[in-house]
């Protein structure tokens, strides 16, 4: 019985010795897995922070797109109104010039020289001056309006390019 007990004890000791490195290996493996899990959690947290940041940027960009859309719509309305105003002023100038040519080739100099008295001459000078000043003013307004329309068209084009870039 003693030899059998000794053999079993020897066999058990051998088995324990053989299992011992496996346990150490398992402990090393657990430590490595815990470290890897910790690294992955850290990476996941970084990715969540990046996602949050990108989400904020998307929200901000969406607000900018909406704002730019509204500005572009307003610019289009302003442009349409300016073009209508320009057309009205152009038609008015055209009618004025047409009237001048259809009523005869009466020049301002002829109007002044056909005055019968000094008072009438001064009145006509004032009238000619007023008409000339009005014509210049209307022409200047038409030119300014044309420049305003050109500027609004450029702004609209720029806004649309910005909008496309943001999208």
Secondary structure, 3 states (H helix, E strand, C coil): CHHHHHHHHHHHHHHHHHHHHHHHHHHHHHHHHHHHHHHHHHHHHHHHHHHHHHHHHHHHHHHHHHHHHHHHHHHHHHHHHHHHHHHHHHHHHHHHHHHHHHCCCCCHHHHHHCCCCHHHHHHHHHHHHHHHHHHHHHHHHHHHHHHHHHHHHHHHHHHHHHHHHHC
